[in-house]
Amino acid sequence: MEPEKWVSVFTRLLTEQGHTIKLYDVKPRKAKALAERYRLEHSTSLPEAVSGVDLVLICATTETVPGLVTDVEPPKGSDTIISEIASFKMKTIPALKKSGGIRPLSVHPMFGPDIDTFKGETFAVVSVNDSLKEMEMARMLFPGAKLIPLTPKVHDRCMASILSLPYFMNLAFACALTEGDLQLMKELAGPTFKIQMSVTQSIVGESPELIHSLVNDNVFSWALFQKFIKETQHLATLFESGPKSVAPLVGDLRDFFGGDVKLKSARALRNLMLESLKKN
């Protein structure tokens, strides 16, 4: 999600929890407009924004977070929590570690903007200095949320598969369709294509800056892309060799993904998603 959308989500939900919010944006008009919508205070400078606050929550891209963490200078001896929600952590955690005298908190919300509460939603809580203390801070800020503690390396390796690869794959899928009759394909589409197209179109609809960040800013993404490309080439060779060459691979993958029971559950979920698409 783009930073502006995250700002709106956290502003709305933290305000509903009873917190007093003060907004700041490098583009003052944005902060002012959001502040007026929720009847909140907004600041015109970063020092003013962080003065006297208990929590500084940075909603920005992975590339810009380290510089913003460095720029935040709460008063010495302050118990201010400095938190960020970037998608990848190998570049942001070192900046939080260097910010002496603060209480760092690195979280990654694993949900979209259309939520009514943090309760039941999942956050990755990525260790900076003291995982136990940071988990406790996260519980205080996001009551009822599911919190998963992770190291930066484990988190970013997972995000390479969860975020970077799906964006990369779906862009390739979209490019492969550009010479076809898209309208006709949509009219003829079955469940698999309809669901795949909904994912692909949502990704293509994101800003180029966000797409570039999610594909390129993870230090583990390119090794995974190379493996993906290698596997597609291997699959092509197997399919050219005939059905008997493909069957063992499919069997191994079926076992890896949990066998027939979980595959049936996945099909049921696919059907629910399709029904939702029909209603919209």
C-alpha positions in Angstrom: 0.0 0.0 0.0 1.1 3.5 -0.7 2.3 5.6 2.3 -0.6 8.1 2.0 -3.2 5.3 2.4 -1.3 3.9 5.5 -1.4 7.4 7.1 -5.2 7.5 6.6 -5.7 4.0 8.0 -3.6 4.5 11.1 -5.0 8.0 11.7 -8.5 6.7 11.6 -8.0 3.6 13.8 -5.7 5.2 16.4 -8.1 8.2 16.7 -11.0 5.7 17.3 -8.9 4.1 20.0 -8.8 7.5 21.8 -5.2 8.6 21.0 -4.5 12.2 20.3 -2.9 12.4 16.8 -0.7 15.1 15.3 0.1 14.8 11.6 3.1 15.9 9.5 3.9 15.4 5.9 6.7 16.8 3.7 3.8 18.1 1.6 1.9 20.3 4.2 -1.3 20.4 2.2 -1.7 16.6 2.6 -1.3 16.8 6.3 -3.7 19.7 6.6 -6.4 18.0 4.5 -6.3 14.8 6.5 -6.1 16.8 9.8 -9.2 18.7 8.8 -11.1 15.5 7.9 -10.5 14.1 11.3 -10.4 17.4 13.2 -6.8 16.8 14.3 -3.7 19.0 14.8 -1.1 19.1 12.0 2.5 20.4 12.1 4.4 22.2 9.5 7.9 20.9 10.5 9.2 17.6 11.7 10.7 19.0 15.0 7.3 20.5 15.8 5.6 17.2 15.0 7.7 15.1 17.3 7.9 17.5 20.2 6.2 16.2 23.3 4.7 13.0 21.7 4.7 9.5 23.0 4.9 7.8 19.6 6.3 8.8 16.2 4.8 6.5 13.6 6.7 6.8 10.2 4.6 5.8 7.2 7.0 6.0 4.2 8.7 3.8 1.6 11.5 1.5 2.6 14.1 3.8 0.9 13.1 6.9 2.7 12.5 5.5 6.2 16.2 5.4 7.3 16.6 9.1 6.6 13.4 10.0 8.4 14.4 8.0 11.5 17.7 9.9 11.5 15.9 13.2 11.3 13.6 12.4 14.2 15.3 13.9 17.4 13.0 13.5 20.5 14.3 15.3 23.6 17.2 13.5 25.4 15.9 11.1 28.1 12.6 10.9 26.3 10.5 7.6 26.3 9.2 8.4 22.9 8.6 5.3 20.7 9.9 5.6 17.2 8.1 3.2 14.9 8.0 2.5 11.2 5.9 0.2 9.0 8.1 -0.3 5.9 7.6 -3.5 3.9 11.2 -4.5 4.1 13.4 -4.2 7.2 17.1 -5.0 6.4 17.5 -1.3 5.5 15.3 0.3 8.2 16.4 -1.7 11.3 20.1 -0.4 11.2 18.7 3.2 11.3 16.5 2.4 14.3 19.5 0.7 16.1 21.6 3.8 15.6 19.0 6.2 17.0 20.2 6.2 20.6 18.0 7.0 23.5 14.7 6.0 21.9 12.3 3.1 22.1 12.3 1.6 18.6 9.4 -0.4 17.2 9.4 -1.9 13.7 6.2 -3.4 12.5 4.7 -4.5 9.2 0.9 -4.6 8.9 -0.1 -7.6 6.9 -3.5 -6.3 5.8 -5.0 -3.8 3.5 -6.7 -0.5 4.1 -10.3 -1.6 4.2 -10.4 -2.7 7.9 -12.5 -1.4 10.8 -10.3 -2.4 13.6 -6.8 -3.8 14.3 -8.4 -6.7 16.2 -7.8 -10.0 14.5 -5.4 -8.4 11.9 -1.8 -9.6 11.6 1.4 -7.6 12.3 4.9 -8.7 11.9 6.9 -7.3 14.8 10.5 -7.2 13.6 13.2 -7.2 16.4 15.4 -4.2 16.7 16.9 -4.4 20.2 14.7 -6.3 22.6 12.0 -8.5 21.0 10.0 -9.0 24.3 9.8 -5.3 25.0 8.9 -4.5 21.4 6.2 -7.1 21.4 4.7 -5.5 24.5 4.7 -2.1 22.9 2.9 -3.5 19.9 0.3 -5.2 22.1 -0.4 -1.8 23.7 -0.8 0.0 20.4 -2.7 -2.7 18.5 -4.9 -4.5 21.0 -6.4 -7.7 19.8 -4.1 -8.0 16.8 -2.2 -11.1 15.9 1.5 -10.3 16.4 4.3 -12.4 14.9 7.9 -11.8 16.1 10.6 -12.1 13.5 14.2 -11.2 12.8 14.8 -8.7 10.0 16.4 -11.4 7.8 13.6 -13.9 8.3 11.0 -11.2 7.7 12.6 -10.0 4.4 13.1 -13.5 3.1 9.4 -14.2 3.7 8.4 -10.9 2.1 10.4 -11.8 -1.0 7.9 -14.7 -1.5 4.8 -12.9 -0.1 5.2 -9.5 -1.8 8.1 -9.2 -4.3 7.6 -12.4 -6.2 3.8 -12.1 -6.7 4.3 -8.5 -8.0 7.0 -9.7 -10.4 5.0 -12.7 -11.5 1.8 -10.7 -12.1 3.6 -8.1 -14.1 5.1 -10.8 -16.3 1.6 -12.3 -16.6 0.1 -8.9 -17.6 2.8 -8.4 -20.2 2.1 -11.8 -21.7 -1.6 -10.9 -22.3 -0.9 -7.6 -24.1 -1.2 -9.0 -27.6 -4.4 -10.8 -26.9 -8.1 -9.7 -27.0 -8.5 -8.9 -23.3 -12.2 -8.1 -23.5 -12.9 -11.5 -25.2 -10.7 -13.3 -22.6 -12.7 -11.7 -19.8 -16.0 -12.8 -21.4 -14.8 -16.4 -21.8 -13.0 -16.6 -18.5 -13.4 -19.4 -16.0 -12.8 -19.2 -12.2 -9.0 -19.5 -12.4 -8.6 -16.7 -14.9 -11.1 -14.4 -13.3 -9.3 -14.6 -9.9 -5.9 -14.3 -11.5 -7.0 -11.2 -13.4 -8.4 -9.6 -10.3 -5.0 -9.9 -8.6 -3.1 -8.8 -11.7 -5.2 -5.8 -12.3 -5.0 -4.7 -8.7 -1.2 -4.8 -8.9 -1.0 -3.0 -12.3 -3.3 -0.4 -10.7 -0.7 0.5 -8.0 1.7 3.4 -8.5 4.9 2.7 -10.4 6.9 3.9 -7.4 5.2 1.4 -5.1 5.6 -1.4 -7.6 9.3 -0.6 -8.0 9.8 -0.5 -4.3 8.1 -3.9 -3.6 10.0 -5.6 -6.4 13.4 -3.9 -6.0 13.9 -2.8 -2.4 14.1 -6.3 -0.9 17.7 -7.5 -0.7 16.4 -11.1 -1.1 14.1 -10.6 -4.1 16.5 -11.0 -7.0 17.8 -14.4 -6.0 14.1 -15.5 -5.8 13.3 -14.0 -9.2 16.3 -15.9 -10.8 15.0 -19.1 -9.2 11.5 -18.4 -10.6 12.9 -17.9 -14.1 15.0 -21.0 -13.8 11.9 -23.0 -12.7 9.8 -21.7 -15.6 12.5 -22.9 -18.0 12.6 -26.3 -16.3 8.8 -26.6 -16.5 8.9 -25.8 -20.2 11.4 -28.7 -20.7 9.2 -31.1 -18.7 6.0 -30.2 -20.6 7.8 -30.7 -23.9 8.8 -34.2 -22.7 5.2 -35.3 -22.2 2.7 -36.0 -19.3 4.8 -38.7 -17.6 7.6 -36.1 -17.0 5.1 -33.7 -15.3 3.3 -36.1 -13.0 6.2 -36.6 -10.5 6.6 -32.9 -10.1 2.9 -32.3 -9.5 2.8 -35.1 -7.0 5.7 -33.6 -5.1 4.1 -30.1 -5.1 0.8 -31.6 -3.9 2.6 -33.1 -0.9 4.4 -29.8 -0.2 1.2 -27.8 -0.2 -0.5 -30.1 2.3 -2.1 -32.9 0.3 -5.7 -33.3 -0.9 -7.4 -32.0 2.2 -5.7 -28.6 2.1 -6.0 -28.4 -1.7 -9.8 -28.9 -1.3 -9.8 -26.0 1.2 -7.9 -23.9 -1.3 -10.5 -24.7 -4.0 -13.3 -23.8 -1.6 -11.6 -20.5 -0.9 -11.2 -19.8 -4.6 -14.9 -20.4 -5.1 -15.7 -17.9 -2.3 -13.4 -15.3 -3.9 -15.2 -15.9 -7.2 -18.6 -15.4 -5.7 -17.3 -12.1 -4.1 -16.1 -11.0 -7.6 -19.5 -11.7 -9.1 -21.2 -9.6 -6.5 -18.9 -6.7 -7.3 
